[in-house]
């Protein structure tokens, strides 16, 4: 189940914690794939290429979800004072493209978290 879902829009990121480390509130790999499918179905409507899961972005999302949970916060700035681009660079993701971050709290399913990541 998704306690906190984080979606980096425009780059391939779905937040998930591997089942070996998952607890009752952590998303499963299957839920991450479901959310990715929702994102890619939406992108296909606009003739955009599908996204894939990226290991560095995955690690950054997992860390950020844990940081927000530990600090009872939903914020784009983490507890170390980093914003999205700096945090992603620290996890080995350096890209010259636009990056954005959508945060959703309290969603219990991929379907429930998806409206937070969709363009309005």
N, CA and C atoms as an extended XYZ file, in Angstrom:
360
Properties=species:S:1:pos:R:3:atomname:S:1:resname:S:1:resid:I:1 pbc="F F F"
N         0.839       -1.171        0.000 N   UNK     1
C         0.000        0.000        0.000 CA  UNK     1
C         0.882        1.230        0.000 C   UNK     1
N         0.389        2.286       -0.601 N   UNK     2
C         1.161        3.501       -0.708 CA  UNK     2
C         0.847        4.443        0.450 C   UNK     2
N         1.815        4.675        1.318 N   UNK     3
C         1.638        5.662        2.369 CA  UNK     3
C         1.994        7.029        1.817 C   UNK     3
N         3.104        7.088        1.127 N   UNK     4
C         3.529        8.315        0.463 CA  UNK     4
C         3.997        7.906       -0.920 C   UNK     4
N         3.477        8.561       -1.915 N   UNK     5
C         3.880        8.241       -3.274 CA  UNK     5
C         4.559        9.456       -3.863 C   UNK     5
N         5.674        9.240       -4.512 N   UNK     6
C         6.395       10.339       -5.119 CA  UNK     6
C         6.605       10.031       -6.577 C   UNK     6
N         6.310       10.996       -7.404 N   UNK     7
C         6.429       10.801       -8.837 CA  UNK     7
C         7.255       11.927       -9.405 C   UNK     7
N         8.340       11.618      -10.052 N   UNK     8
C         9.140       12.601      -10.755 CA  UNK     8
C         8.605       12.612      -12.187 C   UNK     8
N         7.983       13.706      -12.591 N   UNK     9
C         7.327       13.790      -13.890 CA  UNK     9
C         8.351       14.099      -14.971 C   UNK     9
N         8.222       13.448      -16.101 N   UNK    10
C         9.092       13.691      -17.246 CA  UNK    10
C        10.340       12.847      -17.256 C   UNK    10
N        10.644       12.190      -16.173 N   UNK    11
C        11.765       11.273      -16.117 CA  UNK    11
C        11.290       10.004      -15.451 C   UNK    11
N        11.945        8.939      -15.688 N   UNK    12
C        11.420        7.618      -15.348 CA  UNK    12
C        11.587        7.276      -13.889 C   UNK    12
N        10.593        7.613      -13.100 N   UNK    13
C        10.689        7.304      -11.688 CA  UNK    13
C         9.361        6.849      -11.142 C   UNK    13
N         9.381        5.753      -10.492 N   UNK    14
C         8.257        5.288       -9.702 CA  UNK    14
C         8.837        4.902       -8.341 C   UNK    14
N         8.243        5.398       -7.288 N   UNK    15
C         8.737        5.104       -5.949 CA  UNK    15
C         8.307        3.699       -5.530 C   UNK    15
N         9.279        2.906       -5.143 N   UNK    16
C         8.960        1.570       -4.629 CA  UNK    16
C        10.099        1.077       -3.768 C   UNK    16
N         9.785        0.325       -2.767 N   UNK    17
C        10.785       -0.298       -1.921 CA  UNK    17
C        10.720       -1.791       -2.191 C   UNK    17
N        11.850       -2.426       -2.474 N   UNK    18
C        11.825       -3.858       -2.761 CA  UNK    18
C        11.114       -4.638       -1.655 C   UNK    18
N        10.459       -5.716       -2.040 N   UNK    19
C         9.668       -6.503       -1.092 CA  UNK    19
C        10.486       -6.953        0.108 C   UNK    19
N        11.775       -7.183       -0.073 N   UNK    20
C        12.612       -7.634        1.036 CA  UNK    20
C        12.724       -6.581        2.132 C   UNK    20
N        12.524       -5.296        1.789 N   UNK    21
C        12.613       -4.226        2.767 CA  UNK    21
C        11.259       -3.612        3.064 C   UNK    21
N        10.226       -4.086        2.419 N   UNK    22
C         8.915       -3.458        2.541 CA  UNK    22
C         8.297       -3.711        3.914 C   UNK    22
N         7.547       -2.725        4.387 N   UNK    23
C         6.723       -2.937        5.558 CA  UNK    23
C         5.270       -2.761        5.128 C   UNK    23
N         4.360       -2.758        6.060 N   UNK    24
C         2.937       -2.726        5.727 CA  UNK    24
C         2.536       -1.467        4.969 C   UNK    24
N         3.289       -0.376        5.117 N   UNK    25
C         2.941        0.878        4.451 CA  UNK    25
C         3.773        1.149        3.200 C   UNK    25
N         4.668        0.261        2.839 N   UNK    26
C         5.534        0.474        1.684 CA  UNK    26
C         4.887       -0.059        0.416 C   UNK    26
N         5.117        0.649       -0.704 N   UNK    27
C         4.574        0.140       -1.961 CA  UNK    27
C         5.348       -1.090       -2.411 C   UNK    27
N         4.657       -2.009       -3.039 N   UNK    28
C         5.310       -3.194       -3.569 CA  UNK    28
C         5.824       -2.902       -4.974 C   UNK    28
N         6.671       -3.780       -5.468 N   UNK    29
C         7.149       -3.651       -6.846 CA  UNK    29
C         5.973       -3.729       -7.811 C   UNK    29
N         4.980       -4.560       -7.502 N   UNK    30
C         3.796       -4.664       -8.365 CA  UNK    30
C         3.032       -3.343       -8.405 C   UNK    30
N         2.918       -2.671       -7.251 N   UNK    31
C         2.242       -1.373       -7.221 CA  UNK    31
C         3.023       -0.328       -8.004 C   UNK    31
N         4.351       -0.382       -7.917 N   UNK    32
C         5.168        0.540       -8.703 CA  UNK    32
C         4.938        0.324      -10.199 C   UNK    32
N         4.870       -0.936      -10.603 N   UNK    33
C         4.606       -1.240      -12.014 CA  UNK    33
C         3.212       -0.777      -12.429 C   UNK    33
N         2.233       -0.909      -11.533 N   UNK    34
C         0.875       -0.442      -11.835 CA  UNK    34
C         0.860        1.069      -12.037 C   UNK    34
N         1.560        1.797      -11.180 N   UNK    35
C         1.618        3.251      -11.321 CA  UNK    35
C         2.344        3.626      -12.609 C   UNK    35
N         3.421        2.928      -12.921 N   UNK    36
C         4.137        3.184      -14.168 CA  UNK    36
C         3.225        2.942      -15.369 C   UNK    36
N         2.414        1.901      -15.318 N   UNK    37
C         1.472        1.620      -16.412 CA  UNK    37
C         0.460        2.752      -16.561 C   UNK    37
N        -0.031        3.293      -15.459 N   UNK    38
C        -0.956        4.423      -15.520 CA  UNK    38
C        -0.298        5.639      -16.161 C   UNK    38
N         0.934        5.907      -15.763 N   UNK    39
C         1.676        7.035      -16.331 CA  UNK    39
C         1.861        6.836      -17.832 C   UNK    39
N         2.288        5.645      -18.236 N   UNK    40
C         2.560        5.395      -19.646 CA  UNK    40
C         1.285        5.362      -20.489 C   UNK    40
N         0.181        4.886      -19.931 N   UNK    41
C        -1.093        4.949      -20.650 CA  UNK    41
C        -1.483        6.404      -20.911 C   UNK    41
N        -1.289        7.246      -19.914 N   UNK    42
C        -1.582        8.673      -20.057 CA  UNK    42
C        -0.668        9.310      -21.107 C   UNK    42
N         0.615        8.998      -21.050 N   UNK    43
C         1.570        9.553      -22.018 CA  UNK    43
C         1.224        9.113      -23.438 C   UNK    43
N         0.772        7.887      -23.598 N   UNK    44
C         0.428        7.367      -24.929 CA  UNK    44
C        -0.702        8.184      -25.558 C   UNK    44
N        -1.603        8.710      -24.753 N   UNK    45
C        -2.692        9.545      -25.271 CA  UNK    45
C        -2.163       10.789      -25.972 C   UNK    45
N        -0.961       11.188      -25.635 N   UNK    46
C        -0.343       12.391      -26.199 CA  UNK    46
C         0.842       12.046      -27.093 C   UNK    46
N         0.896       10.788      -27.523 N   UNK    47
C         1.963       10.300      -28.405 CA  UNK    47
C         3.355       10.515      -27.828 C   UNK    47
N         3.487       10.364      -26.524 N   UNK    48
C         4.778       10.483      -25.857 CA  UNK    48
C         5.337        9.094      -25.595 C   UNK    48
N         6.641        8.987      -25.616 N   UNK    49
C         7.302        7.705      -25.378 CA  UNK    49
C         7.073        7.247      -23.937 C   UNK    49
N         7.024        5.937      -23.736 N   UNK    50
C         6.853        5.437      -22.368 CA  UNK    50
C         8.098        5.672      -21.524 C   UNK    50
N         7.877        5.788      -20.239 N   UNK    51
C         8.966        5.917      -19.282 CA  UNK    51
C         9.324        4.544      -18.744 C   UNK    51
N        10.502        4.436      -18.182 N   UNK    52
C        10.949        3.209      -17.539 CA  UNK    52
C        11.471        3.560      -16.153 C   UNK    52
N        11.635        2.558      -15.333 N   UNK    53
C        12.167        2.783      -13.993 CA  UNK    53
C        13.678        2.914      -14.078 C   UNK    53
N        14.214        3.913      -13.406 N   UNK    54
C        15.648        4.208      -13.378 CA  UNK    54
C        16.174        3.931      -11.971 C   UNK    54
N        17.244        3.168      -11.864 N   UNK    55
C        17.793        2.811      -10.551 CA  UNK    55
C        18.179        4.031       -9.705 C   UNK    55
N        18.910        5.023      -10.251 N   UNK    56
C        19.250        6.183       -9.419 CA  UNK    56
C        18.016        6.971       -8.971 C   UNK    56
N        17.049        7.112       -9.864 N   UNK    57
C        15.838        7.843       -9.507 CA  UNK    57
C        15.012        7.056       -8.496 C   UNK    57
N        15.001        5.762       -8.658 N   UNK    58
C        14.305        4.878       -7.717 CA  UNK    58
C        14.903        5.037       -6.323 C   UNK    58
N        16.221        5.013       -6.242 N   UNK    59
C        16.899        5.148       -4.947 CA  UNK    59
C        16.604        6.509       -4.317 C   UNK    59
N        16.615        7.564       -5.121 N   UNK    60
C        16.321        8.900       -4.610 CA  UNK    60
C        14.886        8.979       -4.096 C   UNK    60
N        13.956        8.366       -4.806 N   UNK    61
C        12.551        8.384       -4.390 CA  UNK    61
C        12.343        7.602       -3.100 C   UNK    61
N        12.981        6.457       -3.002 N   UNK    62
C        12.874        5.653       -1.786 CA  UNK    62
C        13.407        6.433       -0.593 C   UNK    62
N        14.569        7.063       -0.782 N   UNK    63
C        15.176        7.832        0.301 CA  UNK    63
C        14.259        8.984        0.699 C   UNK    63
N        13.715        9.694       -0.291 N   UNK    64
C        12.864       10.853       -0.010 CA  UNK    64
C        11.579       10.439        0.689 C   UNK    64
N        10.976        9.349        0.252 N   UNK    65
C         9.756        8.873        0.907 CA  UNK    65
C        10.040        8.548        2.378 C   UNK    65
N        11.164        7.889        2.636 N   UNK    66
C        11.547        7.560        4.013 CA  UNK    66
C        11.827        8.826        4.816 C   UNK    66
N        12.517        9.786        4.215 N   UNK    67
C        12.840       11.043        4.880 CA  UNK    67
C        11.565       11.794        5.248 C   UNK    67
N        10.616       11.860        4.328 N   UNK    68
C         9.356       12.546        4.627 CA  UNK    68
C         8.594       11.823        5.727 C   UNK    68
N         8.572       10.493        5.685 N   UNK    69
C         7.860        9.733        6.711 CA  UNK    69
C         8.495        9.937        8.084 C   UNK    69
N         9.813        9.867        8.155 N   UNK    70
C        10.513       10.035        9.427 CA  UNK    70
C        10.344       11.429       10.007 C   UNK    70
N        10.184       12.428        9.138 N   UNK    71
C        10.092       13.815        9.579 CA  UNK    71
C         8.666       14.349        9.549 C   UNK    71
N         7.693       13.452        9.312 N   UNK    72
C         6.280       13.832        9.278 CA  UNK    72
C         6.081       15.084        8.422 C   UNK    72
N         6.595       15.009        7.201 N   UNK    73
C         6.595       16.162        6.305 CA  UNK    73
C         6.322       15.730        4.877 C   UNK    73
N         5.606       16.549        4.151 N   UNK    74
C         5.458       16.372        2.705 CA  UNK    74
C         5.951       17.672        2.106 C   UNK    74
N         7.175       17.638        1.583 N   UNK    75
C         7.841       18.855        1.140 CA  UNK    75
C         8.821       18.509        0.031 C   UNK    75
N         9.034       19.423       -0.887 N   UNK    76
C        10.007       19.200       -1.952 CA  UNK    76
C        11.440       19.357       -1.450 C   UNK    76
N        11.624       20.028       -0.325 N   UNK    77
C        12.950       20.146        0.272 CA  UNK    77
C        13.097       19.050        1.317 C   UNK    77
N        14.202       18.299        1.228 N   UNK    78
C        14.388       17.216        2.189 CA  UNK    78
C        14.986       17.737        3.491 C   UNK    78
N        15.172       16.851        4.448 N   UNK    79
C        15.671       17.246        5.766 CA  UNK    79
C        17.114       17.741        5.731 C   UNK    79
N        17.808       17.498        4.628 N   UNK    80
C        19.186       17.990        4.483 CA  UNK    80
C        19.235       19.317        3.738 C   UNK    80
N        18.063       19.858        3.406 N   UNK    81
C        17.996       21.155        2.725 CA  UNK    81
C        18.132       21.079        1.213 C   UNK    81
N        18.062       19.879        0.652 N   UNK    82
C        18.198       19.713       -0.799 CA  UNK    82
C        16.842       19.755       -1.484 C   UNK    82
N        16.831       20.369       -2.667 N   UNK    83
C        15.654       20.308       -3.522 CA  UNK    83
C        15.868       19.158       -4.509 C   UNK    83
N        14.900       18.948       -5.374 N   UNK    84
C        14.887       17.785       -6.255 CA  UNK    84
C        16.180       17.589       -7.040 C   UNK    84
N        16.621       18.583       -7.796 N   UNK    85
C        17.801       18.419       -8.665 CA  UNK    85
C        19.046       18.054       -7.868 C   UNK    85
N        19.263       18.707       -6.729 N   UNK    86
C        20.444       18.415       -5.907 CA  UNK    86
C        20.371       16.998       -5.336 C   UNK    86
N        19.188       16.608       -4.881 N   UNK    87
C        19.021       15.264       -4.323 CA  UNK    87
C        19.262       14.207       -5.400 C   UNK    87
N        18.711       14.416       -6.602 N   UNK    88
C        18.909       13.451       -7.684 CA  UNK    88
C        20.380       13.350       -8.071 C   UNK    88
N        21.071       14.477       -8.119 N   UNK    89
C        22.502       14.458       -8.437 CA  UNK    89
C        23.278       13.666       -7.386 C   UNK    89
N        22.898       13.831       -6.121 N   UNK    90
C        23.569       13.096       -5.052 CA  UNK    90
C        23.353       11.582       -5.167 C   UNK    90
N        22.287       11.183       -5.833 N   UNK    91
C        22.025        9.759       -6.055 CA  UNK    91
C        22.534        9.286       -7.411 C   UNK    91
N        23.320       10.138       -8.095 N   UNK    92
C        23.956        9.724       -9.336 CA  UNK    92
C        23.184       10.019      -10.598 C   UNK    92
N        22.094       10.761      -10.496 N   UNK    93
C        21.315       11.099      -11.688 CA  UNK    93
C        21.613       12.540      -12.067 C   UNK    93
N        22.340       12.707      -13.158 N   UNK    94
C        22.649       14.034      -13.671 CA  UNK    94
C        22.101       14.084      -15.087 C   UNK    94
N        21.206       14.998      -15.318 N   UNK    95
C        20.542       15.088      -16.609 CA  UNK    95
C        20.277       16.548      -16.900 C   UNK    95
N        20.395       16.940      -18.150 N   UNK    96
C        20.207       18.331      -18.524 CA  UNK    96
C        18.775       18.644      -18.930 C   UNK    96
N        17.839       17.824      -18.551 N   UNK    97
C        16.439       18.043      -18.889 CA  UNK    97
C        15.717       18.711      -17.723 C   UNK    97
N        14.555       19.241      -18.021 N   UNK    98
C        13.699       19.794      -16.983 CA  UNK    98
C        13.283       18.671      -16.046 C   UNK    98
N        13.253       18.966      -14.785 N   UNK    99
C        12.813       17.970      -13.805 CA  UNK    99
C        11.734       18.589      -12.939 C   UNK    99
N        10.765       17.796      -12.590 N   UNK   100
C         9.727       18.228      -11.672 CA  UNK   100
C         9.421       17.093      -10.721 C   UNK   100
N         8.732       17.413       -9.654 N   UNK   101
C         8.442       16.415       -8.638 CA  UNK   101
C         7.017       16.646       -8.154 C   UNK   101
N         6.233       15.599       -8.158 N   UNK   102
C         4.886       15.652       -7.586 CA  UNK   102
C         4.857       14.733       -6.379 C   UNK   102
N         4.321       15.230       -5.294 N   UNK   103
C         4.230       14.452       -4.070 CA  UNK   103
C         2.765       14.221       -3.740 C   UNK   103
N         2.459       13.034       -3.280 N   UNK   104
C         1.102       12.716       -2.857 CA  UNK   104
C         1.176       11.992       -1.530 C   UNK   104
N         0.330       12.363       -0.609 N   UNK   105
C         0.317       11.731        0.695 CA  UNK   105
C        -1.043       11.117        0.957 C   UNK   105
N        -1.050        9.951        1.550 N   UNK   106
C        -2.285        9.319        1.969 CA  UNK   106
C        -2.931        8.417        0.945 C   UNK   106
N        -2.398        8.357       -0.260 N   UNK   107
C        -2.961        7.476       -1.285 CA  UNK   107
C        -2.655        6.036       -0.918 C   UNK   107
N        -3.636        5.166       -1.037 N   UNK   108
C        -3.464        3.772       -0.654 CA  UNK   108
C        -3.292        2.828       -1.836 C   UNK   108
N        -3.522        3.317       -3.052 N   UNK   109
C        -3.386        2.494       -4.253 CA  UNK   109
C        -2.716        3.311       -5.340 C   UNK   109
N        -2.130        2.658       -6.343 N   UNK   110
C        -1.565        3.411       -7.467 CA  UNK   110
C        -2.617        4.299       -8.147 C   UNK   110
N        -3.834        3.783       -8.291 N   UNK   111
C        -4.896        4.550       -8.925 CA  UNK   111
C        -5.230        5.813       -8.129 C   UNK   111
N        -5.202        5.717       -6.816 N   UNK   112
C        -5.513        6.867       -5.962 CA  UNK   112
C        -4.397        7.913       -5.988 C   UNK   112
N        -3.156        7.489       -6.170 N   UNK   113
C        -2.050        8.450       -6.194 CA  UNK   113
C        -1.865        9.093       -7.561 C   UNK   113
N        -2.324        8.435       -8.612 N   UNK   114
C        -2.094        8.923       -9.959 CA  UNK   114
C        -2.649       10.305      -10.248 C   UNK   114
N        -3.835       10.702       -9.791 N   UNK   115
C        -4.304       12.057      -10.111 CA  UNK   115
C        -3.348       13.160       -9.675 C   UNK   115
N        -2.524       12.891       -8.652 N   UNK   116
C        -1.566       13.883       -8.195 CA  UNK   116
C        -0.435       14.094       -9.189 C   UNK   116
N        -0.168       13.139      -10.065 N   UNK   117
C         0.926       13.239      -11.015 CA  UNK   117
C         0.513       13.644      -12.410 C   UNK   117
N        -0.765       13.723      -12.648 N   UNK   118
C        -1.273       13.999      -13.986 CA  UNK   118
C        -1.377       15.498      -14.224 C   UNK   118
N        -1.035       15.924      -15.438 N   UNK   119
C        -1.170       17.332      -15.805 CA  UNK   119
C        -2.642       17.722      -15.767 C   UNK   119
N        -2.907       18.888      -15.338 N   UNK   120
C        -4.300       19.362      -15.261 CA  UNK   120
C        -4.646       20.206      -16.457 C   UNK   120
